[in-house]
Amino acid sequence: MIRYLKWFLKVGLPLAFGIYLTWYFFDQMSEAAMTSFKKALREADYLIVSISLVLGVISYWSRAERWKYTLEPMGFKSNAWNRYHSLMIGYIVNLTIPRAGEASRALMLQRSDNIPFTKSFGTIITERIVDVFILGVITLLTIAVAQDDFWQLYKAMLVQFGVEKNDSSTNYLMPIGIGIFVVLVGILLVIKSVRQKIFQFAKSLIEGLFSIFKLQHPWYYIAHSLLIWGCYIVMFALPYFALEETKNVPFEGIMVAFIAGSLGISFTNGGIGMYPLLVGFVTAYYLGNENPDQSLAVANALGMLIWASQAVIMVVMGLISLYFLPKTYSTDDR
C-alpha cells in the first residue's frame, strides 16, 4: 500500500496535474481565442523554431561534455557519447517521473562505463546546484531591469489566484496554486517516509558532490556552463520571432517568461501543462490589453510551441540514445 502511495505522489499526481492543466489550457479559451491560437501556430516560422532546437542540441552536448570535468577528479574516464546518451535518456525519464532523470542518468553511465552510481549521482547533484545558482543570478538581473513589470505581474497573479477580486478575471491560475500545494505536500510526505534511506544514501554522495572543488580544468567547466545557459536563453527567445504578433516583445519580457517557464518545469512532468500556461500568461502581459482574448491566445500558442517543440526533440533524441547506449556492465551494485 505504501509503495503505491509513493508511486501516486511521485508519478501519478504530478502527471494527473499536468494533464489537467493541459485540458484547462485549452478549455479556458473561447472559440474566437482558439481560432487565433490555431492561426498563430499555422503561420509560425518553423525555420526559426528549428534553429532554436539546434541550439538545444548544442546545449545537450555541452552539458554532457561538462559532466566529464567533475568525474575526472575522482579518477573516472567516460566515453563522450555514453555521457550524452545517458543525459538524453535522463531527459525522457523526467518527462514521465519528475526529477527521476538524474538518477536514471547516473544509472545509465554505470551501465555503459562502469562508473559507480553514487559517485556520478553526486556530480549530477553538484551540477544542479550550479544550475540553480546561475538561474538565480539570471532572475536577480532580470528583476533589476524589469522591476515594474515584475510588480505588475505579481498583482495580476494575485488576481488570477483569487487573492484579490476582479470580476473580469478568468482565475485560470487558481488551479495552479492548488496543484503546486498538493505536489509540494506529496513530495514532503515521500521525503518523510524515506528519510532514513536518504541519510544513508547521502554519505556515499560526498565525494561526487565535492568534486567541483577539485576540477582540473575549472575554466572549461565555467565556459560550458555559460554556453549551456546562453543556448537556453537564445533557444527560448528565438520562437518569439517566429510569430508576427510576438516579435516586438521586449527582451526583458522574454527573460521574465523564461524564468516563469523554468519554474514551471519543476512542478509537473517535464513542465506539461504548467510551462505553456506560465509562459503564455507572462507573454500576454507584454502583448497589451487592447484585445485580451486574442493576446492570450497568441501568447498561449507561443508557450505551447516552445514547450512542444522541445519536448518532441527530447523524446526523439532520448529514444535514439536508449537504443545506442551500450549496456556493458551490470547495475546491480549501486
QUIFENVEN-V931104 format. One record per residue. RES is the residue in three letters. PHI is phi as a letter, one per 20 degrees, with the letter a starting at -180 (NA if undefined). PSI is psi in degrees with one decimal (999 if undefined). D_FIRST is the distance of its C-alpha to the first C-alpha in whole Angstrom. Layout:
{{RES/PHI/PSI/D_FIRST} {RES/PHI/PSI/D_FIRST}}
This chain:
{{MET/NA/-45.0/0} {ILE/f/-39.3/4} {ARG/f/-43.0/5} {TYR/f/-34.5/5} {LEU/f/-42.3/6} {LYS/f/-43.1/9} {TRP/f/-42.8/10} {PHE/f/-44.0/11} {LEU/f/-34.4/12} {LYS/e/-37.1/14} {VAL/d/-55.9/15} {GLY/f/-45.7/15} {LEU/f/-51.0/16} {PRO/f/-37.6/19} {LEU/f/-44.9/20} {ALA/f/-40.3/20} {PHE/f/-41.9/22} {GLY/f/-41.3/24} {ILE/f/-41.0/25} {TYR/f/-44.2/25} {LEU/f/-36.7/28} {THR/f/-43.4/29} {TRP/f/-45.4/30} {TYR/f/-34.8/31} {PHE/g/-44.6/33} {PHE/e/-35.5/35} {ASP/f/-32.8/35} {GLN/f/-5.0/37} {MET/e/136.5/40} {SER/f/172.9/43} {GLU/f/-40.4/44} {ALA/f/-40.2/47} {ALA/f/-39.2/45} {MET/f/-35.4/43} {THR/f/-43.8/46} {SER/f/-37.5/47} {PHE/f/-50.3/44} {LYS/f/-38.0/44} {LYS/f/-42.8/48} {ALA/f/-42.7/47} {LEU/f/-37.3/45} {ARG/f/-35.9/47} {GLU/e/4.3/50} {ALA/f/149.8/48} {ASP/e/100.3/50} {TYR/f/-10.6/48} {LEU/f/-41.7/50} {ILE/f/-41.4/49} {VAL/f/-40.1/45} {SER/f/-39.7/46} {ILE/f/-39.7/48} {SER/f/-35.6/45} {LEU/f/-32.5/42} {VAL/f/-41.4/45} {LEU/f/-35.0/45} {GLY/f/-43.1/41} {VAL/f/-40.6/41} {ILE/f/-41.6/44} {SER/f/-36.3/41} {TYR/f/-46.1/38} {TRP/f/-40.8/41} {SER/f/-39.1/42} {ARG/f/-40.3/39} {ALA/f/-37.4/38} {GLU/f/-39.8/42} {ARG/f/-31.7/41} {TRP/g/-35.2/38} {LYS/f/-25.1/41} {TYR/f/-20.5/42} {THR/e/-15.4/39} {LEU/e/-33.1/39} {GLU/g/-42.8/42} {PRO/f/-21.1/43} {MET/e/2.9/40} {GLY/n/16.3/42} {PHE/d/133.1/40} {LYS/d/137.7/42} {SER/c/152.8/40} {ASN/f/133.9/41} {ALA/g/-41.1/42} {TRP/f/-37.2/40} {ASN/f/-38.7/37} {ARG/f/-42.0/36} {TYR/f/-47.8/37} {HIS/f/-40.6/35} {SER/f/-41.2/32} {LEU/f/-48.1/32} {MET/f/-34.2/32} {ILE/f/-39.5/29} {GLY/g/-36.8/28} {TYR/f/-42.9/29} {ILE/f/-29.4/27} {VAL/f/-39.2/24} {ASN/f/-25.2/24} {LEU/f/-17.8/25} {THR/d/-39.0/21} {ILE/c/107.9/19} {PRO/g/130.7/21} {ARG/m/5.2/23} {ALA/e/-11.6/21} {GLY/f/-31.1/25} {GLU/f/-45.9/26} {ALA/f/-41.2/24} {SER/f/-39.0/25} {ARG/f/-45.6/28} {ALA/f/-38.5/28} {LEU/f/-40.9/27} {MET/f/-36.6/29} {LEU/f/-32.5/32} {GLN/f/-40.0/31} {ARG/f/-35.1/31} {SER/e/-36.5/34} {ASP/c/1.9/36} {ASN/l/34.8/35} {ILE/e/125.4/34} {PRO/g/135.1/31} {PHE/g/-49.7/28} {THR/f/-34.4/28} {LYS/f/-49.0/32} {SER/f/-33.2/32} {PHE/f/-35.7/29} {GLY/f/-38.6/31} {THR/f/-31.8/33} {ILE/f/-37.8/31} {ILE/f/-43.2/30} {THR/g/-42.6/34} {GLU/f/-41.3/35} {ARG/f/-37.8/32} {ILE/f/-43.4/34} {VAL/f/-43.0/37} {ASP/f/-41.1/36} {VAL/f/-39.3/35} {PHE/f/-46.0/38} {ILE/f/-44.3/40} {LEU/f/-37.4/38} {GLY/f/-41.5/39} {VAL/f/-44.4/43} {ILE/f/-41.4/43} {THR/f/-45.3/41} {LEU/f/-41.0/44} {LEU/f/-39.8/47} {THR/f/-42.2/46} {ILE/f/-39.2/46} {ALA/f/-35.1/49} {VAL/e/-33.6/51} {ALA/c/49.9/49} {GLN/g/-47.5/49} {ASP/f/-41.8/50} {ASP/f/-40.6/47} {PHE/g/-42.5/44} {TRP/f/-43.6/45} {GLN/f/-41.1/46} {LEU/f/-36.7/43} {TYR/f/-45.9/41} {LYS/f/-37.4/43} {ALA/f/-37.7/42} {MET/f/-34.9/38} {LEU/f/-39.0/38} {VAL/f/-45.8/40} {GLN/f/-33.1/37} {PHE/f/-9.9/34} {GLY/n/7.0/36} {VAL/f/-38.1/37} {GLU/d/143.8/41} {LYS/e/141.1/42} {ASN/b/108.4/44} {ASP/f/-25.2/44} {SER/e/-3.4/45} {SER/f/144.2/42} {THR/e/-14.3/39} {ASN/l/34.9/36} {TYR/f/-7.2/34} {LEU/e/-6.5/33} {MET/g/-47.1/31} {PRO/f/-25.4/28} {ILE/f/-46.3/28} {GLY/f/-44.0/28} {ILE/f/-44.5/25} {GLY/f/-42.5/23} {ILE/f/-43.1/24} {PHE/f/-46.0/23} {VAL/f/-43.6/20} {VAL/f/-42.8/19} {LEU/f/-41.3/21} {VAL/f/-42.5/18} {GLY/f/-43.4/15} {ILE/f/-43.0/17} {LEU/f/-38.7/18} {LEU/f/-40.8/14} {VAL/f/-45.4/13} {ILE/g/-42.1/17} {LYS/f/-38.7/16} {SER/f/-22.3/13} {VAL/d/21.3/15} {ARG/f/-35.0/18} {GLN/f/-40.6/19} {LYS/f/-36.8/19} {ILE/f/-43.9/21} {PHE/f/-41.6/23} {GLN/f/-41.3/24} {PHE/f/-36.2/24} {ALA/f/-31.7/26} {LYS/f/-33.0/29} {SER/e/-1.8/29} {LEU/e/-8.6/30} {ILE/g/-45.0/33} {GLU/f/-44.2/35} {GLY/f/-37.6/34} {LEU/f/-38.1/34} {PHE/e/10.4/37} {SER/f/-23.0/39} {ILE/f/-25.0/40} {PHE/e/-4.2/43} {LYS/d/22.4/44} {LEU/g/133.8/45} {GLN/e/-24.2/48} {HIS/c/70.1/49} {PRO/f/-33.9/47} {TRP/f/-32.1/50} {TYR/f/-40.3/48} {TYR/f/-43.8/45} {ILE/f/-43.2/46} {ALA/f/-42.7/48} {HIS/f/-37.1/45} {SER/f/-43.3/43} {LEU/f/-38.5/45} {LEU/f/-44.3/46} {ILE/g/-51.2/42} {TRP/f/-28.4/42} {GLY/f/-42.6/45} {CYS/f/-41.4/44} {TYR/g/-47.5/41} {ILE/f/-46.3/43} {VAL/f/-40.8/46} {MET/f/-27.6/44} {PHE/f/-38.5/42} {ALA/f/-34.9/46} {LEU/g/-44.2/47} {PRO/g/-21.1/46} {TYR/f/-28.8/47} {PHE/e/-2.5/50} {ALA/e/-18.7/49} {LEU/d/133.1/49} {GLU/f/-37.5/53} {GLU/f/-22.0/51} {THR/d/4.8/49} {LYS/f/-28.3/52} {ASN/e/9.0/53} {VAL/f/126.8/50} {PRO/f/156.7/51} {PHE/f/-38.0/50} {GLU/f/-32.0/48} {GLY/f/-39.9/47} {ILE/f/-40.2/45} {MET/f/-37.8/44} {VAL/f/-42.9/42} {ALA/f/-37.2/41} {PHE/f/-44.5/40} {ILE/f/-42.9/38} {ALA/f/-43.8/36} {GLY/f/-39.5/35} {SER/f/-40.0/34} {LEU/f/-37.1/32} {GLY/f/-31.8/30} {ILE/f/-27.2/29} {SER/f/-17.2/27} {PHE/d/-17.7/25} {THR/c/169.6/24} {ASN/f/105.5/23} {GLY/m/18.5/27} {GLY/n/11.8/28} {ILE/g/128.9/28} {GLY/m/-53.8/29} {MET/f/-45.6/29} {TYR/g/-57.0/32} {PRO/f/-30.1/35} {LEU/f/-45.5/34} {LEU/f/-43.0/35} {VAL/f/-40.7/38} {GLY/f/-41.0/39} {PHE/f/-47.7/39} {VAL/f/-44.5/41} {THR/f/-39.3/44} {ALA/f/-35.4/44} {TYR/g/-40.8/46} {TYR/e/-13.6/48} {LEU/e/-11.9/49} {GLY/n/174.6/51} {ASN/d/18.3/51} {GLU/f/-39.1/54} {ASN/c/82.8/51} {PRO/g/-42.5/48} {ASP/f/-44.0/46} {GLN/f/-40.4/48} {SER/g/-45.0/47} {LEU/f/-37.2/43} {ALA/f/-45.2/43} {VAL/f/-42.7/45} {ALA/f/-40.4/43} {ASN/f/-37.8/40} {ALA/f/-41.7/41} {LEU/f/-47.5/42} {GLY/g/-42.8/38} {MET/f/-37.6/37} {LEU/f/-45.8/40} {ILE/f/-48.1/39} {TRP/f/-48.0/35} {ALA/f/-41.6/35} {SER/f/-42.0/38} {GLN/f/-40.1/36} {ALA/f/-42.4/33} {VAL/f/-45.8/35} {ILE/f/-35.6/37} {MET/f/-43.6/34} {VAL/f/-47.3/32} {VAL/f/-49.7/35} {MET/f/-33.3/36} {GLY/f/-41.4/32} {LEU/f/-37.6/32} {ILE/f/-43.6/36} {SER/f/-36.1/35} {LEU/f/-33.6/32} {TYR/f/-41.1/34} {PHE/e/-17.9/37} {LEU/f/123.1/35} {PRO/f/143.1/36} {LYS/d/71.4/33} {THR/e/-36.0/35} {TYR/d/159.9/33} {SER/f/150.4/30} {THR/d/16.2/27} {ASP/f/-38.0/25} {ASP/e/100.7/27} {ARG/d/999/26}}
